[in-house]
Amino acid sequence: MSRAIIISAGLAAGLAACSAPDQSDQPAPGSDQPGEAESAIAAGLEGQTYSAQTEVAGYYLPQDPVAIGDIVLDHISVALDWEAEPYINGEPDSFPPVMLHFDDTSSPTGTGELGNTYYEITHRVVPHAFSVTDEGLSLTGQHELFGEVRFEGTWNADHIAAMQASNPQGAQAALTGDLSIGDVVFQGVTFQGWLGD
């Protein structure tokens, strides 16, 4: 995976409660395009649309770490198309159809009902604008700790089909795209598709 990583003083200050990222642990940067790479991600995206005719609902787990210090992207969740409509229509108590889920790996851990380990401190980014189409997923959102979060990616049809057939091993690259968290840009992030337990 190729990544361009651009870290601003503002983001570093915003994440002061977290340990600073160790650049030696990061993959070799890809093309370094300060400002350009970030601004091109989901440029001009407005509103909330869910128009995919293909079934793309599921969990998308990054194949390589997407982290700033102790804050790690666990997955992106995408709901079923019929679940999106109430949210888009502003119905009370409706569930966001698209979310990014982050873990604070410095927080204590617990054990879930299925024996899985989880972090007690997590963060969710609910995008204010998103587009779910047969071609891909785009979103923009805001978080009080991270600042602006943007993503733009494309589905891999064969891997999406494998995911929907409950074959996560065949869905290793179901989604690929660029993600910016504040001023940090991760390029070419590959996500495994998973339907969950």
C-alpha positions in Angstrom: 0.0 0.0 0.0 1.3 3.4 -0.9 0.7 6.2 1.7 1.5 9.9 1.7 1.6 11.1 5.3 1.5 14.9 6.1 1.3 15.9 9.7 0.5 19.4 10.8 1.3 21.1 14.1 -2.5 21.6 14.6 -3.3 17.9 14.3 -0.4 17.0 16.6 -1.6 19.4 19.2 -5.2 18.1 18.9 -3.9 14.6 19.6 -1.6 15.6 22.4 -3.5 13.2 24.7 -2.3 10.4 22.5 1.2 9.2 22.1 3.0 10.8 19.1 3.2 8.7 16.0 6.5 6.9 15.5 7.5 7.7 12.0 9.9 4.8 11.9 6.8 2.5 12.2 5.1 4.0 9.2 5.4 2.6 5.7 7.6 4.5 3.3 5.6 7.5 2.1 4.2 7.6 -1.4 3.9 10.7 -3.4 4.1 13.7 -1.0 1.5 16.2 -2.1 0.8 18.6 0.8 -2.7 20.1 0.5 -3.3 18.7 -3.0 -3.9 15.1 -2.0 -6.2 16.1 0.9 -8.3 18.6 -1.0 -8.8 16.1 -3.9 -10.4 13.5 -1.6 -14.2 13.6 -2.0 -13.9 17.1 -3.5 -17.2 18.9 -3.8 -19.2 16.2 -2.0 -22.5 17.4 -0.7 -25.7 15.9 0.7 -26.4 12.3 1.5 -27.2 9.7 -1.1 -27.4 5.9 -1.1 -28.1 4.8 -4.7 -26.1 1.5 -4.9 -28.1 -1.3 -6.6 -25.4 -3.8 -5.7 -25.5 -5.0 -2.1 -22.5 -3.4 -0.4 -23.6 -3.4 3.2 -20.9 -4.7 5.7 -17.8 -3.9 7.6 -14.6 -2.7 5.8 -11.4 -3.4 7.7 -8.2 -1.8 6.7 -5.6 -4.3 5.6 -2.7 -2.2 6.9 -2.7 0.0 10.0 -4.3 3.4 9.6 -3.2 5.1 12.7 -2.2 8.4 14.2 -0.4 7.5 17.5 -2.8 5.4 19.5 -5.8 6.3 17.4 -6.4 3.4 15.0 -9.1 3.0 12.3 -10.9 -0.3 13.1 -13.4 -0.3 10.3 -15.9 1.6 8.1 -19.5 0.4 8.4 -22.0 0.6 5.6 -25.7 -0.2 6.3 -28.2 -1.9 4.1 -29.9 0.4 1.5 -33.3 0.3 3.2 -31.7 1.2 6.5 -30.3 4.4 5.0 -33.6 5.9 3.9 -34.9 6.8 7.4 -31.7 8.5 8.3 -31.5 10.5 5.0 -35.1 11.5 5.6 -34.3 12.8 9.1 -36.4 10.3 11.0 -35.8 10.3 14.8 -33.7 7.6 16.3 -32.6 6.4 12.8 -29.1 4.8 12.6 -26.4 6.4 10.5 -25.8 4.3 7.4 -22.1 5.1 7.1 -19.6 5.5 10.0 -15.9 5.3 10.6 -15.0 3.5 13.9 -11.7 4.3 15.6 -10.1 2.6 18.7 -7.9 4.3 21.3 -5.4 1.5 21.7 -4.0 3.2 24.9 -7.3 2.7 26.7 -8.1 -0.4 28.8 -9.5 -3.5 27.0 -12.4 -5.7 27.7 -13.8 -9.0 26.5 -17.0 -9.2 24.4 -19.7 -11.9 24.4 -17.9 -13.7 21.5 -14.6 -13.7 23.3 -13.3 -10.8 21.3 -11.1 -8.1 22.8 -12.3 -4.5 22.5 -11.0 -1.1 23.6 -13.0 0.8 26.1 -12.4 4.1 24.4 -13.6 4.3 20.9 -14.5 7.2 18.5 -17.1 7.3 15.7 -17.2 9.7 12.8 -20.6 10.1 11.4 -20.2 11.8 8.0 -22.4 14.9 7.3 -22.1 14.1 3.6 -21.8 10.7 1.9 -22.4 9.0 -1.4 -22.8 5.2 -1.7 -23.1 4.2 -5.3 -22.4 1.0 -7.4 -18.9 2.5 -8.1 -17.8 3.4 -4.7 -18.0 5.2 -1.4 -17.3 8.9 -0.6 -17.7 10.8 2.6 -16.8 13.8 4.6 -17.2 14.3 8.3 -16.0 16.2 11.3 -14.7 15.0 14.7 -13.9 17.1 17.7 -10.5 15.3 18.2 -9.5 14.5 14.6 -10.9 17.5 12.8 -12.1 16.9 9.2 -12.2 13.3 7.9 -12.6 12.6 4.2 -12.7 9.3 2.2 -13.1 8.4 -1.4 -12.8 4.9 -2.7 -14.0 2.3 -5.2 -15.5 -1.2 -4.8 -14.0 -4.3 -6.2 -17.1 -6.1 -7.6 -15.7 -9.6 -7.3 -14.6 -9.0 -3.7 -17.9 -7.5 -2.8 -19.6 -10.6 -4.2 -17.4 -12.8 -2.1 -18.1 -10.8 1.0 -21.9 -11.1 0.4 -21.4 -14.8 0.0 -19.9 -14.9 3.5 -16.4 -15.5 2.1 -14.2 -12.8 3.7 -11.0 -14.4 2.5 -12.2 -13.7 -1.1 -12.9 -10.1 -0.1 -9.4 -9.0 0.8 -9.7 -5.9 -1.4 -13.4 -5.1 -1.4 -12.8 -1.4 -1.1 -9.7 0.7 -2.0 -9.4 4.5 -1.5 -7.8 7.6 -0.1 -8.4 8.8 3.5 -7.5 12.0 5.2 -7.8 12.5 8.9 -7.1 16.2 9.7 -3.9 16.9 7.7 -2.8 13.2 7.6 -3.4 11.6 4.2 -3.4 7.8 3.7 -3.3 6.9 0.0 -4.4 3.6 -1.5 -5.9 2.1 1.6 -7.2 -1.4 1.0 -10.1 -2.7 3.0 -11.3 -6.3 3.5 -15.0 -6.8 3.3 -16.7 -8.6 6.2 -20.4 -9.2 7.0 -19.8 -9.6 10.7 -20.8 -12.4 13.1 
